[in-house]
Amino acid sequence: MSSNWKRLIVALLLAVVVYGAFVAYAGFRDIRTSMAGFRYSALAVALALASFNYVLRFLKWEYYLARLNIRGIPKIDSLLIFLSGFVLTVTPGKVGEVFKSAVLSSTHGVDVARTAPIVIAERLTDVIGVIVLILIGSIGFAGGLDWAAAGAGAVVAGLLLILWPVPAARLVAWLETGPAKLRDYAPKVQRAYGSLRIIATPTALLWPSLLSVVGWGAEGLALHVLLDGFQVAPPLTLSIFFYATATLAGAIIPVPGGLGVTEAMIQEQLVRLGSVPQAPATSAMILIRFATLWWAVLVGFVALAILRRRFPGLLSADDEVAAGR
């Protein structure tokens, strides 16, 4: 079993503990009562909004492939490969989504080192999109600018590391002259950095960042729809602000899928800042995480199953090793 699959199992177990703790804290009976009055059509809308975000993220994936001049991949294969990365969404910072690069390599022979930097570009544009949403949601609301500043600092630091070639050049030089078992990694790191310089420049980030604003805004709207299903929705801008700040915290703090961090922030902000009663706040938090995080994992497994039927040799021992690196 590769390290990524082990992390997935650990994250699943952690999720059970986290959600169990929230249910115990809010009170199982109170949550059951709040769910009794919930409009389940709101959950269907939330799932649709989350799925809409996946479509926009797929457009980003296609954009990055085009920027790297990777062509000739059938759209249906590209879509399934992209969605298969969701299987490892519950890894710290979603870095496990580099799994889709291993799948692309196995199915269409594209070098993993060439496409793996796409994950970094995706995370940068996601953070940019979330920062914009925090700024929008924080209008007239104290505390929002602090989160926006933290996220902006992370983006600036990331861009400086990408655009400043000295650290990468020194790393490659060290690998080339370092221990023998590491020398084979030097050309891979060099190819990866070359790809990153193409897809993560300020101009290349503009269009994907706009897609991120719309996509993550749709998931913030999903939280609002769920709260409305409990008849306790705060203003839409607040719902988006709560979701965006919790998402940013889950992305910055290196825990699998933001587990525990994102949930706690959503629930706490809904209760203390949105004046939402504790039971429906906890229920809405669990439902939004199902509609976004766990729905993505489920979609990823379905896409991976279809891919394995189309490419029977997929996920061989070599693929497992590549995905675990």
C-alpha positions in Angstrom: 0.0 0.0 0.0 1.4 3.4 -1.0 1.9 6.2 1.6 -0.9 8.2 -0.1 -3.4 5.4 0.5 -2.3 5.1 4.1 -2.8 8.8 4.6 -6.3 8.5 3.1 -7.2 5.8 5.6 -5.8 7.8 8.5 -7.8 10.9 7.3 -11.0 8.9 7.1 -10.5 7.7 10.6 -9.7 11.2 11.8 -12.8 12.5 10.1 -14.9 10.0 12.1 -13.3 11.2 15.3 -13.7 14.9 14.4 -17.4 14.7 13.4 -18.2 12.5 16.4 -16.7 15.1 18.7 -18.8 17.9 17.1 -21.9 15.8 17.4 -21.2 15.0 21.0 -20.4 18.7 21.7 -23.7 20.0 20.1 -25.8 17.1 21.4 -27.0 14.3 19.2 -30.7 14.9 20.2 -30.5 18.6 19.3 -28.9 17.8 15.9 -31.5 15.1 15.2 -34.2 17.7 16.0 -32.6 20.3 13.7 -32.3 17.7 10.9 -36.0 16.9 11.2 -36.9 20.4 10.0 -34.2 20.5 7.3 -35.2 20.9 3.6 -33.2 18.2 1.9 -33.6 19.9 -1.4 -31.0 22.4 -0.1 -28.4 19.5 0.1 -29.1 18.7 -3.6 -28.4 22.4 -4.5 -25.3 22.4 -2.4 -24.0 19.3 -4.2 -24.8 20.9 -7.5 -22.8 24.0 -6.5 -19.9 22.0 -5.4 -19.9 20.0 -8.7 -20.0 23.3 -10.6 -16.8 24.2 -8.8 -15.3 21.0 -10.0 -16.2 21.9 -13.6 -14.4 25.2 -13.2 -11.4 23.5 -11.7 -11.3 21.1 -14.6 -11.1 24.2 -16.9 -8.1 25.3 -15.0 -6.5 21.9 -15.4 -7.1 22.1 -19.2 -5.7 25.6 -19.2 -2.5 24.5 -17.5 -2.1 21.5 -19.8 -2.4 23.9 -22.8 0.2 26.3 -21.3 2.6 23.3 -21.0 1.8 22.4 -24.6 0.4 19.0 -23.6 -2.1 18.1 -26.3 -3.8 15.2 -27.9 -5.4 13.9 -24.7 -9.1 13.1 -25.2 -11.4 15.4 -23.2 -13.2 12.5 -21.5 -9.8 11.0 -20.4 -8.6 14.4 -19.2 -11.8 14.9 -17.2 -11.5 11.4 -15.6 -7.8 11.9 -14.8 -8.5 15.3 -13.3 -11.4 13.9 -11.1 -9.3 10.9 -10.0 -7.0 13.3 -8.2 -9.9 14.0 -5.8 -9.4 10.5 -4.3 -6.5 12.1 -2.3 -8.2 15.4 -1.5 -7.8 14.6 2.2 -4.0 15.1 2.2 -2.3 18.1 3.7 -2.7 21.1 1.3 -4.3 18.6 -1.2 -0.8 17.8 -2.4 -2.0 14.2 -2.9 -3.7 15.5 -6.0 -0.4 15.1 -7.7 -1.8 11.6 -8.1 -3.5 12.7 -11.2 -0.1 13.4 -12.7 0.9 9.8 -12.0 -2.4 8.7 -13.7 -1.7 10.9 -16.7 1.8 9.4 -17.0 0.4 5.9 -16.8 -2.4 6.4 -19.3 -0.8 8.8 -21.8 2.9 8.7 -21.1 3.3 12.4 -19.9 6.2 12.8 -17.6 5.1 13.3 -14.0 7.7 16.0 -13.3 6.2 18.0 -16.2 2.7 18.2 -14.8 3.1 17.8 -11.0 3.7 21.6 -10.6 0.1 22.1 -11.8 -0.9 21.2 -8.2 1.1 24.2 -6.9 -0.4 26.6 -9.4 -3.9 25.3 -8.5 -3.3 25.9 -4.8 -1.9 29.4 -5.5 -5.0 30.4 -7.5 -7.3 28.8 -5.0 -5.8 30.9 -2.2 -6.0 34.0 -4.4 -9.7 33.3 -5.1 -10.4 32.7 -1.4 -8.6 35.9 -0.4 -10.8 37.9 -2.9 -13.9 36.3 -1.3 -12.7 37.2 2.2 -12.2 40.8 1.1 -15.8 40.9 -0.3 -17.3 39.2 2.7 -15.4 41.4 5.2 -16.8 44.6 4.0 -18.2 46.2 7.1 -17.1 43.2 9.2 -14.2 43.4 11.7 -11.5 40.8 11.5 -11.8 39.8 7.8 -8.8 41.9 6.7 -6.5 40.0 9.0 -7.3 36.7 7.2 -7.0 38.3 3.8 -3.5 39.7 4.8 -2.4 36.2 6.0 -3.5 34.6 2.7 -2.0 37.4 0.6 1.3 37.0 2.4 1.3 33.2 1.6 0.6 34.0 -2.1 3.4 36.6 -2.3 5.9 34.2 -0.6 4.9 31.4 -3.0 5.3 33.7 -6.0 8.7 34.9 -4.9 10.0 31.4 -4.5 8.7 30.5 -7.9 10.0 33.6 -9.7 13.4 33.7 -8.0 15.5 31.0 -9.7 18.4 30.9 -7.3 17.0 28.4 -4.7 15.9 26.0 -7.5 19.3 26.3 -9.3 21.1 25.6 -6.0 18.9 22.6 -5.3 19.6 21.2 -8.7 23.3 21.8 -8.3 23.3 20.1 -4.9 21.4 17.1 -6.3 23.8 16.8 -9.2 26.8 16.7 -6.9 25.2 15.1 -3.9 24.6 11.5 -2.9 24.5 9.1 -5.8 20.9 7.9 -5.0 19.7 11.5 -5.3 21.4 12.5 -8.6 18.6 11.0 -10.8 16.3 13.5 -9.2 18.2 16.6 -10.5 16.7 16.5 -14.1 13.2 15.8 -12.7 13.4 18.8 -10.4 14.7 21.0 -13.2 11.8 19.9 -15.5 9.3 20.5 -12.7 10.7 24.0 -12.0 10.6 24.8 -15.7 6.9 23.8 -15.9 6.2 25.8 -12.7 7.8 28.9 -14.2 5.4 28.6 -17.2 2.1 28.1 -15.3 2.6 30.2 -12.2 3.7 33.6 -13.5 1.5 36.5 -12.5 0.0 36.7 -16.0 -0.6 33.0 -16.2 -2.4 33.0 -12.8 -5.0 35.7 -13.7 -7.6 33.6 -15.6 -7.4 30.6 -13.2 -7.7 32.9 -10.3 -10.9 34.4 -11.7 -12.3 30.9 -12.1 -11.3 30.2 -8.4 -13.2 33.2 -7.2 -16.4 32.0 -8.9 -15.8 28.3 -8.0 -15.1 28.9 -4.3 -17.8 31.5 -4.2 -20.2 28.8 -5.4 -19.2 26.6 -2.4 -19.7 29.6 0.0 -23.2 29.9 -1.6 -23.7 26.2 -0.9 -23.1 26.8 2.8 -25.7 29.7 2.7 -28.2 27.4 0.9 -27.8 24.7 3.6 -28.2 27.2 6.4 -31.4 28.5 4.6 -32.5 24.8 4.6 -32.5 25.1 8.4 -34.2 28.6 8.2 -31.2 30.1 10.1 -29.2 31.7 7.3 -27.2 34.9 8.0 -26.6 37.4 5.2 -25.0 35.8 2.1 -21.8 37.8 2.4 -21.3 36.5 5.9 -21.9 32.9 4.8 -19.3 33.3 2.1 -16.9 35.0 4.5 -17.2 32.1 7.0 -16.6 29.5 4.4 -13.7 31.3 2.8 -11.9 32.0 6.1 -12.3 28.4 7.2 -11.1 27.1 3.8 -8.0 29.4 4.0 -7.2 28.2 7.5 -7.6 24.5 6.4 -5.3 25.2 3.4 -2.6 27.0 5.4 -2.4 24.6 8.4 -0.9 21.3 7.2 -3.5 18.8 8.3 -5.2 16.2 6.0 -8.0 18.0 4.1 -8.1 20.7 6.8 -9.8 18.2 9.0 -10.7 19.6 12.4 -9.5 23.1 11.5 -12.0 23.9 8.8 -14.9 22.3 10.7 -14.1 24.1 13.9 -13.9 27.5 12.2 -17.1 27.1 10.3 -19.0 26.0 13.4 -17.5 28.6 15.7 -18.1 31.5 13.3 -21.7 30.5 12.6 -22.5 30.4 16.3 -20.4 33.3 17.6 -20.5 35.7 14.7 -23.5 34.6 12.7 -25.8 34.0 15.7 -26.8 30.6 14.4 -28.0 28.2 17.1 -25.4 25.5 17.9 -27.2 22.4 16.7 -28.1 23.7 13.2 -24.7 25.3 12.9 -23.0 21.9 13.6 -25.5 20.1 11.2 -24.8 22.7 8.5 -21.0 22.3 9.0 -21.2 18.5 8.6 -23.4 18.8 5.5 -21.2 21.4 3.8 -18.1 19.3 4.4 -20.0 16.3 2.9 -21.1 18.4 -0.1 -17.6 19.7 -0.7 -14.8 17.5 0.8 -16.4 14.0 0.9 -18.4 14.4 -2.2 -15.1 15.2 -4.0 -13.5 12.0 -2.6 -16.6 10.0 -3.8 -16.4 11.5 -7.3 -12.7 10.8 -7.4 -13.3 7.1 -6.6 -16.0 6.8 -9.3 -13.7 8.5 -11.9 -10.8 6.2 -10.9 -13.0 3.1 -11.3 -14.0 4.2 -14.8 -10.4 4.9 -15.7 -9.4 1.4 -14.5 -11.9 -0.1 -16.9 -10.6 2.0 -19.7 -7.0 1.3 -18.8 -6.8 -2.1 -17.2 -3.1 -1.7 -16.3 -3.7 1.5 -14.3 -2.5 1.5 -10.7 0.2 -1.2 -11.2 2.9 -1.4 -8.5 5.0 1.2 -10.5 2.0 3.6 -10.5 1.6 3.2 -6.7 5.2 4.1 -6.2 4.9 7.1 -8.5 1.8 8.4 -6.8 3.3 8.0 -3.4 6.3 10.1 -4.1 
